[in-house]
Amino acid sequence: MPPAPPRRWRLTGGLRGWRNRLVASPGFQSWASRFPLTRGIARREGAELFDLVSGFVYSQVLWTVVELDLLPDLLDRPQDADTLARRHGIAPERMAALMQAATALGLFARKRDGRYIASQRGAALLGVPGLTGMIRHHSVFYRDMADPLALLRGEAETGLADFWPYVFGASGAADPEVTARYSALMEDSQSLVAEETLRHLKLDDVRQLMDVGGGTGAFLRAVARAYPDMQLTLVDLPPVAQVARARFAEEGFATGEDARITIHPGSFRDAALPAGADAISLVRVLYDHSDDTVTRLLARAFAALPPGGRLIVSEPMTGGDRPHAPGDAYFAFYCMAMRTGRARSAAEISAHLARAGFTGIAAVRTHRPFVTGLVTARRPG
């Protein structure tokens, strides 16, 4: 039986501290794994701890499946490991090990004859815009996380800082190849963020929306389709804005001074924002930047908006005083590896907005916080 709590537990960390010391005891763990009322909990927590220990291996299995394009190959027709091994130049026994691992992770289902086919989870992975591109890109992030202590101490030279040079200013985006890589990844993933944002955001009262740091225009194109009468402006660095113009044209949207959509090449770090919009959106922008840059950007947004104008912030957020895994584990360390910005909670973003002069600040709960969070505000007047 477990020991009773000591009389002086309040002096040594309280009841929670006593519980933690008890649970940390190997003897208690052995007892709990056998006792009928606790063994289910003990087994579940043991399995979850093992998943934490093994998580990097699981991620590498996922990366390999995506890199080899196994899910599209097995989406609707089963194949055996030997066939896949010959196709990809991998020893049959090792390909079989990969397929068994991916099946254990729920990406494939194994048929009775030993062949494999994509599972529902595997098919869903293909249906999420930009997800396979992000997984492929994770090879850079994984290298940065190889020495997390160096990352935490600011001693690491990170690959993500080289992959995302645009955050350092217009000069950082001068390399066309890097700009193309950035634009493609942002283009792939932004549509999912746009879908989640517009699901929880009504813009019927907006006459003109300016998307600052709008990349290749994925968010604005989604807005254009949802609100056909709205005037739209995109602001981003010249090399990115050039790609955006082509993307709009590909989908049949004209751009220019007399068109519904205008593109303003420039850096919000270096110049004031153009006036005229009664709403400004910042979609996955703030978490790319330091607090000082965020302060200056929000001040420029405030100055560009008319009285009553609306500001929209949509990006992944941490949980603040209620941490959650997507924001506080994944995005917090991703931003750390970028070495420029940081993931913030809705409360932190709200505080930045209040200091910039905005009022009516509201955090909007989204269905998929691992995709994006949402905070809105207005310029008073």
N, C-alpha and C positions, 0 to 999 in steps of 0.2 A: 504494500500500500504506500502511496506517496506520503511524505511527511506533512504534518500540520504546519501552518504558517507561524513563524516565531512571533512572540509578543511585541518585539521592538521593530517589526517590519517597516513602520512608518519612518524610522530613523535611517533606513538603509535603502531608500529608493521607492518605498511604497509597495502596495500590493502587486503592481505590475513588475517591479524589480524582483520581488520574491518569486513571482511566477516565472520570470525569465531565467532566474538562477536554477529553479527547479527543472524547467524544461531543458536547460543546457546540460543537465546531468545525464551521463550515459546510462546510469542505473534506471532513471525515470523513463528514458526512451525505451529501454528494454521492457520495462513493466507496461508502459502504455501501448506498445505494439502487441501485447498479449491480452490485456484487459478488454472485455467485450465492449464496454462503453467508450473506450478511447482508441481502440485499434484502427477503426475506420479513419479517424482524424489523423492518427500517426502515419498511416499508409499514404493518405492523400498529401500530407505535408512533405513526406519523404519523396514522393514522386515529383512534387512541385520543386523541391530543392534540387533533385537530380536534373530537372529540366533547366534550371538556372545554371547548373554546372556545365551542362552539355549544350547550352544554347548556341555557342559559337560554331560547334560542329553541325548542328541542325541548319544554321544559316548558310554554311558552306555547301551542304548538300543541296539546299534550295538554289544557291547561286549556280552550282554545276548543272542542275536540271534545266535552269533557264538558259545558261550559256550554250548548252548542247541542243536547245530547242526541242527537248523531249516532249513537252506538253502539247505543242501543235502536232507533232508526229503521232501522238497517241490519243488525240482528242476523240476520234470516233472510230478508230480501228486498232484492235489490240495487236501487240507484237511481243516477241520473246526477247530475252536478254542477249542471246547469241546473235540475233539479227542486228540489234542495236550496237553490240560490241564491234561487229565487222564494219558497220557504217561509220563509227566514230573512232576506230583505231584503238580500242581499249580491250584489254584481256577479258575474255568472257566471264571469268570468276569475279573480276572487279566490277564489271558492268552489272552483274547480278547483285553484287553487294550494294551498288548505288541504287538500283531499282528497289531492292528490299528496304533500304534506308528511307527512300522517298515514299514508299508505300506506308511504312511505319509512321511517317510524318503526315499522312493523309493526302498526298499529292496524286497517288495512283491507287488503283484497285487491282488486286491480283485475281485472275480468273482460275478456275479449277484446272485448266490445262497448263498453268504456269505462265501464261502470257499476261501482259500488263496493259491497262488502259487508264486514261486520265480519270480521276475521281471528280466528284462534284466540286470539291475545293480546288482541285487543279484547274478545272474548267473556269471556275470563278476568277482565279488568278489571271487568266488570259483576258477576262472581260473587264478588268479594272484598268482604265486608261492610264498609261504611263508606268504601271507597276513593274512590268518586266524590264523596262529601261532603267528604272530606279534600282532594281535588284542587280542588274549588270554593273551599274555605276558604283554599287556598294563595295566593289573590290578596292576602290580608293579609300573609302571610309574604314574598311576592315584593317587596312595597313596602318591607318592613323590610330586605330584603337589597339594596336599590338602592344603598345606601351602606354597604358592609360595614366600611369603616375607621371610620366613625362608630359603628357597632355595636360593633366591637372596643374602641374607646376609651371606650365608655359614654356617648357624646354624643347618641345617637339617641333620640327619642321613638317608641316602636314601637307598631304596631297590635296585635300579639299581646298586649302588656301590657294593652290595653284589652279585647281579646276574652276573655281569661282572668282577670277580676278576682277570681274566687273564691279564687285562691291568696294574696291579701292578707288573707284572713280573712273571717269571717262578714259583716261590713259590706259587703264588696266584692261580695257576691252578692245584694244587695237588689233589683236591677233585674230584674223578672220576664222581660223580653224577653231580656236577656243570659243569665239562668239557663236559659231555654228553648233558646237557641242552643247554649250549652255542653252542656246535657244531651243534645240531639239528636245532636250530633257524637260525644260520648262513647258514647252508646247504640249508634250505628251501628258504631263501630270496636272497641268493647270485646269484642264476641262473638268476633272473630278472636283477640284476645289470650287470652280465656278458653279457646278451643279449643286453642291452642298450649300454654298453661299446663297444662291438665288432661291433655294428651297425655303430658306428662313428669312428672306429679306424681300420686302415689297418696295418697289421703286416707282409706283404709279404717280407719285407727286413730283418726280424728278424731271426737269426739262432738259438739262445737259449734265452728263456724267463725265468727269475727267479721271482716268485711271492712271495714277502716277506709279512709275516703275512697272508699267504694264506688260513688259516683255514683248512677245510676238503677237499679243492681242487676243489670246485665247479667252480671257475673261470678258473683254469687250465684245467679242463676237457672240458669246453666249447671251450677253445683255442685248445686243442688237437683234438677235432672233426673238428674245422674249418681249422686247419693248420696241416695236418697229418704228415708233414716232420719236424716239429719244435721240437727241444730238449727243455725239460721243467724241471724246478727245483722248488720245494716248500720249503719254510723256515717257520717254526712255532714251537711253544713250543712242547716238547716231547709228552705230553698226546694228544695234538691235532694232531700232525703228525702221531701218531699211528692210530687214527681214519681215517685220510686222506689215509693212506696206504690201509686200508680195503675198503674205498670207491672207490679208483682207481681199486682195484681188482674186485669189484662187477661189474664194467662197462667194464671189460676186458682189463684194462691198466696195464701192468707190470711195476714194480718199482724196482730200484736197480742200482748198479754201471754200469752195462752193458746194462741197459734198456734205453728206450727213456725218461723216467720220473725218476728223482731222488728226494728223500726227504731228507732234511737236518734238523734234529731236533736241535733246539736252539732258543735262545732269541736274537733278534736284539738289545735289550737294553743293553746286556751284552758283546757281542762279534762282531767282524768284520763279514761282509757278505762274503760268498764264492765267489771267482772270477770265470770267465769263461762265464758269460752271456753277450750278447750284448744289452739286454733290461731288465729292472727291472720294475715290476708293484707293485703298492701299492694300493690295492683295499679295500676301507673302513678301512684304517689304520690310517692316520694322524689325523682324527677327534677324535680318541680314546685317543689321547695323548696331553700332554702339549707342549708348544712351545719349551722348552728345549729338550724334548725327540725327537720332530720333527727335531730340528736342528741337533742332533747327528745322527739320522737315515738317514737324507739326506746326511750328510757328509760320512757316511758309504756306502750309495748307490753310491755316486760320486766316492769314492775310489774303489769300486768293478767293476765299469763299465770301459770299454776300451775307448780311444778317439773316439768320434762319437757315443758312446753308448746312448741309449734312456731310459728315465724315464717316466713312465705313472702313473698318479695319478687319481684315479676314486673313488669318494665318494660324498655324498650329500654336497652341498655348500650353503652358504648364498648368498644374492644378493649384498652385499657390499653397494655402494651408491644408489642402487635400490633394497631395501628389498623386499623379496617375502615370502609368508606364509610358504611353506615347509621348507626352510632353516632357516629363521630368527625367526619363531615362533616355529615350531615343533622341528627341529633338534637342534636348539640352546639350548632349554630348556632340551631336552633329554640328550645332552652332559653335561649340567650343573648338572643334576641329577646323571649322572655317576661319577661326581666329579674328572675326570682325564683329559679329553680333552675338545675341543670346536669345534663347526662348524666354518669353515672359508670361506671367499669368494675366488673366483678364483684369485683375485688380491692379497690377503694375501698369498695364496699358491705360487703364482708366485714370490712374494717377498722372501719367504723362499728359493725357488729354486735358485733365483739369488744370494742370500747370500751364498749358498752352492757351487756356481761356475758354475751352469748350464746356458746354453744359448739356443737360439732358443725356448724360452718359449712361449707356445700358449694355450689359453683357447678355448676349442672346445664346441660349443653349442650343447646340446643334445635335443632330442625330449621330453624327460620326466625328467625335472630337479628335480622333486619330487622323482625320483629313484636314479639318480646320476648326478654329474657334471664331467667334464673331463679336465685335464691339462696335456700337454706333454712338454718335454724338452730334451735337449741333453747335454752330456759332450763334451766340445769343444775339437778340435784336429783333 
